Every structure is written in C-alpha cells, then in structure tokens.
Amino acid sequence: MVRAWLGMLRLAIAFPVIVLATALILLAAPLPITLRGVRLSAWFTTWASRLAMFLFNIRYRAVNAEQFWNHPGFVFANHIS
C-alpha cells in the first residue's frame, strides 16, 4: 500500500515538472543562446531527464564510460536499457 502511495506521489510531482520542462524547452528553442557550445534548450532537456530519473528512482551504470566520453561522433540511445 505504501508503494502505491509513493508511486502516486512521484507521478503527482513528475507531471508539473514535465509540463514546466516542456515549456522551458519550447521557449528556449528559438533563442540563439549556448552554454559551453550547447543550445540552451538542450540543457533544459538534460536537466529534465536527470530530474525524471531521480524522481522515478532510475539508476544507470556505464560499463565503458571513458570510451563513451572519448567517442568522436554522435551517440543516440533510443532507450535507457
């Protein structure tokens, strides 16, 4: 029963966070502002994703983290698994 309440609490917190993050991303998308060479809207996307992972207690582990950071190309994951 407690797990069900915690799940509902997480959803109640996550919904406004997702709405706010979406609004920030859409408002920042046309702006030509960059931080460390990355558009502001992409930073909002990263922050929102990290917050969602925290709220839903999602953990991840990179097996070859150095290989990932030294990769010269673009890395796109279609899911976290």
C-alpha positions as CSV (number, residue, x, y, z in Angstrom):
1,M,0.0,0.0,0.0
2,V,2.8,2.4,0.8
3,R,4.5,1.7,-2.6
4,A,1.2,2.7,-4.3
5,W,1.1,6.0,-2.4
6,L,4.8,6.6,-3.2
7,G,4.1,5.9,-6.9
8,M,1.2,8.3,-6.9
9,L,3.3,11.0,-5.2
10,R,6.0,10.6,-7.7
11,L,3.5,10.9,-10.6
12,A,2.0,14.0,-8.9
13,I,5.4,15.6,-8.7
14,A,6.5,14.4,-12.2
15,F,3.6,15.8,-14.1
16,P,4.2,19.5,-13.3
17,V,7.9,19.0,-13.7
18,I,7.3,17.6,-17.2
19,V,4.9,20.4,-18.1
20,L,7.4,23.1,-16.9
21,A,10.4,21.4,-18.6
22,T,8.4,21.2,-21.9
23,A,7.5,24.9,-21.6
24,L,11.1,25.9,-20.9
25,I,12.4,23.8,-23.8
26,L,9.9,25.3,-26.3
27,L,10.6,28.8,-25.1
28,A,14.3,28.4,-25.3
29,A,14.4,26.6,-28.6
30,P,14.4,29.7,-30.9
31,L,16.9,31.6,-28.7
32,P,20.5,31.6,-30.0
33,I,21.9,31.1,-26.5
34,T,24.6,28.5,-25.9
35,L,26.3,27.2,-22.8
36,R,29.7,25.5,-23.4
37,G,28.8,25.2,-27.1
38,V,25.4,23.5,-26.5
39,R,22.0,25.2,-27.1
40,L,20.1,26.3,-24.0
41,S,17.1,24.1,-24.9
42,A,19.3,21.0,-24.9
43,W,20.5,21.9,-21.4
44,F,16.8,22.1,-20.2
45,T,16.3,18.7,-21.8
46,T,19.2,17.2,-20.0
47,W,18.2,18.7,-16.6
48,A,14.6,17.5,-17.1
49,S,15.8,14.0,-17.9
50,R,18.1,13.8,-14.9
51,L,15.3,15.1,-12.6
52,A,12.9,12.5,-14.0
53,M,15.4,9.7,-13.4
54,F,15.8,10.9,-9.8
55,L,12.0,11.1,-9.3
56,F,11.4,7.6,-10.6
57,N,14.5,6.2,-8.9
58,I,16.1,5.1,-12.2
59,R,19.8,4.1,-11.8
60,Y,22.2,3.6,-14.7
61,R,25.8,2.4,-14.9
62,A,28.2,3.0,-17.8
63,V,30.4,-0.1,-18.4
64,N,33.0,1.8,-20.5
65,A,32.5,5.4,-19.5
66,E,35.9,6.6,-20.8
67,Q,35.2,5.0,-24.2
68,F,31.8,6.9,-24.3
69,W,33.3,10.3,-23.5
70,N,36.2,9.9,-25.9
71,H,33.9,8.9,-28.8
72,P,34.3,11.4,-31.6
73,G,30.8,11.0,-33.1
74,F,27.2,11.4,-32.1
75,V,25.7,8.9,-29.6
76,F,21.9,8.5,-29.5
77,A,20.2,6.0,-27.3
78,N,16.6,5.1,-28.2
79,H,16.0,3.7,-24.7
80,I,17.9,3.6,-21.3
81,S,18.3,-0.2,-21.2
